[in-house]
Amino acid sequence: MDLKFNIKFDIKKVPKGARIAIAVAPAVIIAILFVVLVYMPKTKEIKKLNADISKQENEIATNKTKAAKLDILKVENDKLTKKLKELQEKLPEEEGISTLIQQLSEKALRADIDILTWKPEAKKAHPSGIVEEIPFSLTLAGTYHNLGSFFSSLTTLNRIVNLSDIQLRDPKAKKEEASLNISLKASTFSAVKEKGK
């Protein structure tokens, strides 16, 4: 059995609208396939890459700003380090108390003031928690003007020394000025030792 298909197709008999549709259909199908398979995925990828580029540009700008500030921050760090060292000299640890006693004795001797007694008191924790107050009482003998010179010389110490409760008593005639018995409370500060040291 022999099958023969003999289909004759005459394009001229197809209506004009259908002929246009047949001619345009492959181009439309190719265009749709291109948009779906190529254009849309590439557009998503381009958007993602643009977002990554934008993020990296922001990071670069931030890092450039930080790098520009680095030199300024280094200079500021050096200044703060020097200031910290100066403050640590004014707030030495407890071992510096013997040096303070020696310095006070020298300054009293230069001002012609006699230190009669030096009475240390118990350390007190300062509310800041970074220093301890070391109070002590002094009894001195000397003239009013020499006492002023002694107090003035204390300002040149490289330590903080606070004076309070200054009492001048028992004036005794001595040459041109009266000699006084002086009692006062003083306090200095020491840095709190860090744990583990």
C-alpha positions as CSV (number, residue, x, y, z in Angstrom):
1,M,0.0,0.0,0.0
2,D,1.4,3.2,-1.1
3,L,0.4,6.4,0.6
4,K,0.8,9.5,-1.2
5,F,0.3,12.8,0.3
6,N,-0.1,15.4,-2.3
7,I,-0.9,18.5,-0.6
8,K,-0.7,21.6,-2.6
9,F,-0.5,24.8,-0.7
10,D,-1.0,28.0,-2.5
11,I,0.0,30.9,-0.4
12,K,-2.0,33.2,-2.6
13,K,-5.2,31.6,-1.5
14,V,-4.5,32.3,2.2
15,P,-6.0,35.6,3.3
16,K,-3.7,38.6,3.5
17,G,-3.9,38.9,7.3
18,A,-2.9,35.3,7.8
19,R,-0.1,35.7,5.3
20,I,1.2,38.7,7.3
21,A,0.9,36.7,10.5
22,I,2.8,33.7,9.0
23,A,5.6,36.1,7.9
24,V,5.8,37.9,11.2
25,A,5.4,35.0,13.6
26,P,9.0,33.6,13.3
27,A,10.4,37.1,14.0
28,V,8.0,37.6,17.0
29,I,8.9,34.1,18.4
30,I,12.6,34.8,18.0
31,A,12.2,38.2,19.7
32,I,10.2,36.6,22.6
33,L,12.8,33.9,23.0
34,F,15.6,36.5,22.9
35,V,13.9,38.6,25.6
36,V,13.1,35.6,27.9
37,L,16.3,33.6,27.4
38,V,19.0,36.4,26.9
39,Y,17.9,39.9,27.7
40,M,16.0,39.4,31.0
41,P,18.8,37.2,32.7
42,K,21.5,39.6,31.5
43,T,19.5,42.6,32.8
44,K,19.2,41.0,36.2
45,E,22.9,40.3,36.1
46,I,23.7,43.8,35.1
47,K,21.5,45.2,37.9
48,K,23.3,42.9,40.4
49,L,26.7,44.0,39.1
50,N,25.8,47.6,39.3
51,A,24.6,47.2,42.9
52,D,28.0,45.5,43.7
53,I,29.9,48.3,42.0
54,S,27.9,50.9,43.9
55,K,28.6,49.1,47.2
56,Q,32.3,48.8,46.4
57,E,32.5,52.5,45.4
58,N,30.9,53.4,48.8
59,E,33.4,51.2,50.6
60,I,36.2,52.8,48.7
61,A,34.9,56.3,49.5
62,T,34.6,55.4,53.2
63,N,38.1,53.9,53.3
64,K,39.5,57.0,51.5
65,T,37.9,59.2,54.2
66,K,39.3,57.0,56.9
67,A,42.7,57.0,55.3
68,A,42.7,60.8,55.1
69,K,41.8,61.0,58.8
70,L,44.5,58.5,59.7
71,D,47.4,61.0,59.8
72,I,45.3,63.4,61.9
73,L,44.3,60.6,64.3
74,K,48.0,59.5,64.6
75,V,49.0,63.0,65.5
76,E,46.1,63.2,68.0
77,N,47.1,59.8,69.4
78,D,50.7,61.0,69.9
79,K,49.4,64.2,71.8
80,L,47.1,62.1,74.0
81,T,49.9,59.6,74.7
82,K,52.2,62.5,75.8
83,K,49.4,64.0,77.9
84,L,48.8,60.6,79.5
85,K,52.5,60.3,80.4
86,E,52.3,63.8,82.0
87,L,49.3,62.8,84.0
88,Q,50.9,59.6,85.1
89,E,53.8,61.6,86.4
90,K,51.4,63.6,88.5
91,L,49.6,60.4,89.6
92,P,52.4,57.9,90.2
93,E,51.8,54.6,91.8
94,E,52.3,54.2,95.6
95,E,56.1,53.9,95.3
96,G,56.3,57.6,94.4
97,I,55.2,58.7,97.9
98,S,58.8,58.5,99.3
99,T,59.9,60.8,96.5
100,L,57.1,63.2,97.5
101,I,58.2,63.3,101.1
102,Q,61.7,64.1,100.0
103,Q,60.5,66.9,97.6
104,L,58.4,68.4,100.4
105,S,61.3,68.3,102.8
106,E,63.6,70.1,100.3
107,K,61.0,72.7,99.5
108,A,60.4,73.3,103.3
109,L,64.1,73.6,103.9
110,R,64.5,76.2,101.0
111,A,61.6,78.2,102.4
112,D,63.0,78.1,106.0
113,I,60.1,76.0,107.2
114,D,60.6,73.2,109.7
115,I,58.5,70.0,109.3
116,L,57.8,68.9,112.8
117,T,55.5,65.9,112.1
118,W,54.4,64.0,109.1
119,K,51.5,61.7,109.8
120,P,50.1,59.5,107.0
121,E,46.5,58.5,107.0
122,A,44.6,55.6,105.4
123,K,44.2,55.6,101.7
124,K,40.8,56.5,100.4
125,A,39.2,55.3,97.2
126,H,38.3,58.2,94.9
127,P,34.8,58.2,93.4
128,S,36.3,58.1,89.9
129,G,37.8,54.7,90.6
130,I,40.9,55.5,88.6
131,V,42.9,57.1,91.5
132,E,43.3,56.7,95.2
133,E,43.6,59.6,97.6
134,I,46.6,59.4,100.0
135,P,45.9,61.9,102.9
136,F,48.5,63.0,105.4
137,S,48.8,65.6,108.2
138,L,51.7,68.0,108.6
139,T,52.8,70.1,111.5
140,L,55.2,72.9,110.5
141,A,57.0,75.8,112.2
142,G,57.9,79.0,110.4
143,T,57.0,82.6,109.7
144,Y,53.9,83.6,107.8
145,H,55.9,84.8,104.7
146,N,58.0,81.7,104.7
147,L,54.9,79.6,104.8
148,G,53.6,81.5,101.7
149,S,56.9,80.8,99.9
150,F,56.6,77.1,100.8
151,F,53.0,76.9,99.6
152,S,54.1,78.7,96.4
153,S,56.9,76.2,95.8
154,L,54.4,73.3,96.0
155,T,52.9,74.5,92.7
156,T,56.2,73.4,91.0
157,L,55.9,69.8,92.1
158,N,55.2,67.3,89.4
159,R,52.4,65.8,91.6
160,I,49.0,67.0,92.6
161,V,49.0,68.0,96.3
162,N,45.9,69.5,97.8
163,L,46.1,71.4,101.1
164,S,43.2,72.0,103.5
165,D,42.4,72.7,107.2
166,I,45.3,75.1,107.5
167,Q,45.6,76.4,111.1
168,L,48.1,79.0,112.2
169,R,48.7,79.1,116.0
170,D,50.9,80.2,118.8
171,P,52.7,83.2,117.3
172,K,56.1,83.7,119.0
173,A,58.3,86.7,118.4
174,K,61.3,85.8,116.4
175,K,63.5,88.7,115.0
176,E,61.3,90.8,112.9
177,E,58.5,88.3,112.3
178,A,56.5,86.0,114.5
179,S,57.1,82.3,114.3
180,L,54.0,80.2,114.0
181,N,53.0,76.6,114.6
182,I,51.1,75.5,111.5
183,S,49.0,72.4,111.1
184,L,47.3,71.3,107.9
185,K,45.9,68.4,106.1
186,A,47.3,67.5,102.7
187,S,46.4,64.8,100.2
188,T,48.0,63.5,97.0
189,F,46.8,60.9,94.6
190,S,48.2,57.8,93.1
191,A,47.1,55.8,90.1
192,V,45.1,52.7,91.0
193,K,47.2,49.6,90.1
194,E,45.7,47.7,87.2
195,K,44.7,44.1,88.1
196,G,47.2,41.6,87.0
197,K,50.2,43.9,87.5
